[in-house]
Amino acid sequence: MVEPIACNCCTEQSEDDLMLQLDEIIETHKEKPDCLIPILQITQKLFGYLPDKVIRKIARSLDKSYSEVAGVIGFYSFFSTVPRGKYLVRVCLGTACYVRGGKEVLASLEKNLGIEVGQTTEDRQFSLEVGRCFGACGLAPVIMVNDDVHQRVKAAKINQIIDRYRSAEEASDEKGGATK
């Protein structure tokens, strides 16, 4: 079964509730050495991304400059300052994947989803990103959808892969499990 990214980004929580939870996250971790990355990870899971207001609050609370916190966020591809879809689609464009058709796979995904790298579909189901190496060079080209690894992907088969996730979402909607 295909599972969406577990986050609170699509649930109905007030901004005040989320900010109170952020206060608790910061308070719990701020005395630990090297606490910034764990705080950012937990916060992103809570909000679904890292809004500017949240970044500023974390920086103030940890007595760090905004640019230092934003620099960490920008360095690690895991972090996002824009809302992501339930399904994060990452295309490997490392050397092996690129040579074996990764660029064509990416073009097929952009066409199928109607978005470009760094964007999210209007229905917030899919986000598209590029990675440099997923450590599966012998299986190139590779894409990941959340934690699912798809190997030896062909551009012509992208519709089948994406439809599998769309079908999972539709099944969830029919059971009343979707939150919109």
Backbone hydrogen bonds in HBPLUS format (Angstrom, degrees):
<---DONOR---> <-ACCEPTOR-->    atom                        ^
c    i                          cat <-CA-CA->   ^        H-A-AA   ^      H-
h    n   atom  resd res      DA  || num        DHA   H-A  angle D-A-AA Bond
n    s   type  num  typ     dist DA aas  dist angle  dist       angle   num
A0005-ILE N   A0086-LYS O   3.10 MM  81  5.51 172.1  2.11 148.0 150.1     1
A0008-ASN N   A0045-LYS O   3.20 MM  37  6.76 150.1  2.29 157.7 165.1     2
A0011-THR N   A0008-ASN O   3.24 MM   3  5.36 160.0  2.28 107.2 113.2     3
A0018-LEU N   A0014-SER O   3.05 MM   4  6.41 161.6  2.08 153.4 158.2     4
A0019-MET N   A0015-GLU O   2.86 MM   4  6.08 157.4  1.91 151.6 157.9     5
A0020-LEU N   A0016-ASP O   2.95 MM   4  6.18 148.2  2.05 145.0 153.5     6
A0021-GLN N   A0017-ASP O   3.01 MM   4  6.30 154.7  2.08 147.0 153.8     7
A0022-LEU N   A0018-LEU O   2.88 MM   4  6.16 146.9  1.99 142.9 153.0     8
A0023-ASP N   A0019-MET O   2.93 MM   4  6.23 151.9  2.01 142.9 149.7     9
A0024-GLU N   A0020-LEU O   3.13 MM   4  6.48 154.1  2.20 144.6 150.8    10
A0025-ILE N   A0021-GLN O   2.95 MM   4  6.26 155.9  2.01 148.8 155.5    11
A0026-ILE N   A0022-LEU O   2.93 MM   4  6.18 169.1  1.94 159.6 161.3    12
A0027-GLU N   A0023-ASP O   2.90 MM   4  6.05 167.5  1.91 150.9 155.0    13
A0028-THR N   A0024-GLU O   2.91 MM   4  5.99 157.4  1.97 148.9 154.5    14
A0029-HIS N   A0025-ILE O   3.17 MM   4  6.33 145.7  2.30 145.6 153.8    15
A0029-HIS N   A0026-ILE O   3.18 MM   3  5.35 126.4  2.48  99.3 112.6    16
A0030-LYS N   A0026-ILE O   2.79 MM   4  5.46 149.7  1.88 162.9 166.3    17
A0032-LYS N   A0029-HIS O   2.97 MM   3  5.57 160.3  2.00 124.2 130.7    18
A0039-ILE N   A0035-CYS O   3.02 MM   4  6.13 161.5  2.05 158.4 164.2    19
A0040-LEU N   A0036-LEU O   2.90 MM   4  6.15 159.8  1.94 155.3 161.3    20
A0041-GLN N   A0037-ILE O   2.86 MM   4  6.09 158.5  1.90 156.4 162.3    21
A0042-ILE N   A0038-PRO O   3.00 MM   4  6.17 170.6  2.01 152.9 154.8    22
A0043-THR N   A0039-ILE O   2.90 MM   4  5.94 159.1  1.94 147.3 154.1    23
A0044-GLN N   A0040-LEU O   2.86 MM   4  5.96 157.0  1.92 145.8 151.8    24
A0045-LYS N   A0041-GLN O   3.09 MM   4  6.33 152.9  2.17 143.6 150.9    25
A0046-LEU N   A0042-ILE O   2.99 MM   4  6.26 148.4  2.09 143.7 152.7    26
A0047-PHE N   A0043-THR O   2.90 MM   4  6.16 167.2  1.92 161.2 162.2    27
A0048-GLY N   A0044-GLN O   2.62 MM   4  5.11 141.6  1.77 138.3 149.0    28
A0050-LEU N   A0080-SER O   2.76 MM  30  6.01 152.3  1.83 152.2 161.8    29
A0054-VAL N   A0051-PRO O   3.03 MM   3  5.34 124.0  2.35 105.6 119.3    30
A0055-ILE N   A0051-PRO O   3.02 MM   4  6.39 156.4  2.08 154.0 161.4    31
A0056-ARG N   A0052-ASP O   2.96 MM   4  6.23 163.1  1.98 156.9 160.6    32
A0057-LYS N   A0053-LYS O   3.11 MM   4  6.32 152.2  2.19 137.8 145.3    33
A0058-ILE N   A0054-VAL O   2.93 MM   4  6.18 162.1  1.96 154.3 158.4    34
A0059-ALA N   A0055-ILE O   2.95 MM   4  6.17 164.6  1.98 151.8 156.1    35
A0060-ARG N   A0056-ARG O   2.98 MM   4  6.21 167.7  2.00 151.7 154.6    36
A0061-SER N   A0057-LYS O   2.91 MM   4  6.02 165.4  1.93 151.0 155.6    37
A0062-LEU N   A0058-ILE O   2.98 MM   4  6.10 145.0  2.11 149.7 157.8    38
A0064-LYS N   A0059-ALA O   2.85 MM   5  4.83 172.8  1.86 149.0 149.6    39
A0063-ASP N   A0060-ARG O   3.14 MM   3  5.01 157.7  2.19 101.1 107.5    40
A0069-VAL N   A0065-SER O   3.28 MM   4  6.66 163.8  2.31 153.0 155.5    41
A0070-ALA N   A0066-TYR O   2.82 MM   4  6.00 171.5  1.83 161.7 164.7    42
A0071-GLY N   A0067-SER O   2.83 MM   4  5.72 142.1  1.98 133.2 143.4    43
A0072-VAL N   A0068-GLU O   3.18 MM   4  6.47 149.7  2.27 142.8 149.0    44
A0073-ILE N   A0069-VAL O   3.08 MM   4  6.39 162.6  2.11 151.3 156.1    45
A0074-GLY N   A0070-ALA O   2.86 MM   4  6.05 157.6  1.91 147.4 153.6    46
A0075-PHE N   A0071-GLY O   2.97 MM   4  6.07 138.8  2.15 138.3 148.9    47
A0076-TYR N   A0072-VAL O   3.27 MM   4  6.48 159.9  2.31 154.6 156.6    48
A0079-PHE N   A0076-TYR O   3.24 MM   3  6.00 148.4  2.35 117.6 123.1    49
A0086-LYS N   A0124-ARG O   3.04 MM  38  6.51 142.4  2.18 132.7 136.5    50
A0087-TYR N   A0125-GLN O   2.70 MM  38  5.80 153.6  1.77 145.4 154.7    51
A0127-SER N   A0087-TYR O   2.97 MM  40  6.35 150.2  2.06 155.6 156.9    52
A0146-ASN N   A0088-LEU O   2.87 MM  58  5.12 163.4  1.89 143.9 144.7    53
A0089-VAL N   A0127-SER O   2.80 MM  38  5.90 170.0  1.81 161.7 162.1    54
A0129-GLU N   A0089-VAL O   2.83 MM  40  6.19 156.1  1.89 163.0 166.8    55
A0090-ARG N   A0144-MET O   2.75 MM  54  5.11 165.1  1.77 154.9 160.2    56
A0144-MET N   A0090-ARG O   2.81 MM  54  5.11 157.9  1.86 148.5 156.0    57
A0091-VAL N   A0129-GLU O   2.95 MM  38  6.40 156.4  2.01 144.4 148.0    58
A0131-GLY N   A0091-VAL O   2.78 MM  40  5.83 163.9  1.81 143.4 143.9    59
A0092-CYS N   A0142-VAL O   3.10 MM  50  5.74 168.8  2.12 163.6 164.1    60
A0093-LEU N   A0131-GLY O   2.80 MM  38  6.01 160.0  1.84 151.5 155.5    61
A0098-TYR N   A0094-GLY O   2.79 MM   4  5.82 163.8  1.82 166.9 172.6    62
A0099-VAL N   A0095-THR O   2.93 MM   4  6.06 170.4  1.94 157.3 159.4    63
A0100-ARG N   A0096-ALA O   3.05 MM   4  6.15 146.6  2.17 142.4 151.5    64
A0102-GLY N   A0097-CYS O   2.65 MM   5  4.98 142.8  1.78 148.2 146.8    65
A0101-GLY N   A0098-TYR O   3.28 MM   3  5.49 160.7  2.32 111.5 111.5    66
A0105-VAL N   A0101-GLY O   3.03 MM   4  6.32 154.4  2.10 152.3 160.3    67
A0106-LEU N   A0102-GLY O   2.90 MM   4  6.15 157.8  1.95 149.0 154.6    68
A0107-ALA N   A0103-LYS O   3.01 MM   4  6.28 159.9  2.06 144.3 149.4    69
A0108-SER N   A0104-GLU O   2.95 MM   4  6.17 153.3  2.02 145.3 152.5    70
A0109-LEU N   A0105-VAL O   2.93 MM   4  6.23 153.3  2.01 149.2 156.6    71
A0110-GLU N   A0106-LEU O   2.90 MM   4  6.19 163.4  1.93 157.3 161.5    72
A0111-LYS N   A0107-ALA O   3.04 MM   4  6.25 156.6  2.10 143.9 150.0    73
A0112-ASN N   A0108-SER O   2.87 MM   4  6.04 164.5  1.89 149.8 154.4    74
A0113-LEU N   A0109-LEU O   2.84 MM   4  5.88 169.6  1.85 157.7 160.2    75
A0114-GLY N   A0110-GLU O   2.83 MM   4  5.53 131.9  2.06 133.1 145.4    76
A0119-GLN N   A0116-GLU O   3.01 MM   3  5.62 148.6  2.11 145.5 145.7    77
A0118-GLY N   A0128-LEU O   2.70 MM  10  5.70 170.5  1.71 161.2 161.8    78
A0128-LEU N   A0119-GLN O   3.15 MM   9  6.02 155.4  2.21 166.5 173.9    79
A0121-THR N   A0126-PHE O   2.81 MM   5  5.51 160.4  1.85 161.7 168.6    80
A0124-ARG N   A0121-THR O   2.85 MM   3  5.16 160.2  1.89 118.0 122.6    81
A0139-LEU N   A0136-ALA O   2.87 MM   3  5.48 159.4  1.91 120.7 127.7    82
A0140-ALA N   A0137-CYS O   3.27 MM   3  5.20 163.4  2.30 111.1 110.6    83
A0152-ARG N   A0139-LEU O   2.72 MM  13  5.42 157.2  1.77 169.8 161.8    84
A0153-VAL N   A0141-PRO O   3.04 MM  12  5.58 163.5  2.07 148.5 147.3    85
A0143-ILE N   A0150-HIS O   3.03 MM   7  5.29 157.9  2.08 147.5 154.7    86
A0150-HIS N   A0143-ILE O   2.79 MM   7  5.29 172.1  1.79 170.3 168.5    87
A0145-VAL N   A0148-ASP O   2.89 MM   3  5.16 154.7  1.96 145.5 153.0    88
A0148-ASP N   A0145-VAL O   2.91 MM   3  5.16 159.1  1.95 136.2 132.8    89
A0157-LYS N   A0154-LYS O   2.87 MM   3  5.32 154.7  1.93 114.5 122.9    90
A0158-ILE N   A0155-ALA O   3.34 MM   3  5.51 170.6  2.34 110.0 112.5    91
A0160-GLN N   A0157-LYS O   3.11 MM   3  5.48 121.6  2.46 106.0 119.2    92
A0161-ILE N   A0157-LYS O   3.31 MM   4  6.72 156.8  2.37 151.6 157.8    93
A0162-ILE N   A0158-ILE O   2.95 MM   4  6.19 174.1  1.95 169.5 168.6    94
A0163-ASP N   A0159-ASN O   2.82 MM   4  5.83 157.7  1.87 147.9 155.2    95
A0164-ARG N   A0160-GLN O   3.19 MM   4  6.31 140.8  2.36 137.0 145.3    96
A0164-ARG N   A0161-ILE O   3.18 MM   3  5.34 130.4  2.44  98.6 111.1    97
A0165-TYR N   A0162-ILE O   3.04 MM   3  5.35 124.7  2.36 104.1 117.2    98
A0166-ARG N   A0162-ILE O   2.98 MM   4  6.33 156.6  2.03 151.8 159.4    99
A0167-SER N   A0163-ASP O   2.79 MM   4  5.89 158.4  1.83 148.4 153.9   100
A0168-ALA N   A0164-ARG O   3.10 MM   4  6.28 148.6  2.21 133.9 142.1   101
A0169-GLU N   A0165-TYR O   3.04 MM   4  6.26 150.1  2.13 142.6 150.1   102
A0170-GLU N   A0166-ARG O   2.91 MM   4  6.21 155.7  1.97 149.3 156.1   103
A0171-ALA N   A0167-SER O   2.91 MM   4  6.10 156.4  1.96 148.7 154.9   104
A0172-SER N   A0168-ALA O   3.05 MM   4  6.22 148.9  2.14 137.6 146.1   105
A0173-ASP N   A0169-GLU O   2.90 MM   4  6.21 151.8  1.98 146.8 154.7   106
A0174-GLU N   A0170-GLU O   2.96 MM   4  6.23 156.6  2.02 148.7 154.3   107
A0175-LYS N   A0171-ALA O   3.12 MM   4  6.35 141.9  2.27 140.2 149.7   108
A0177-GLY N   A0172-SER O   2.75 MM   5  4.94 150.3  1.83 160.7 153.4   109
A0176-GLY N   A0173-ASP O   3.02 MM   3  5.01 149.9  2.12  99.2 108.6   110
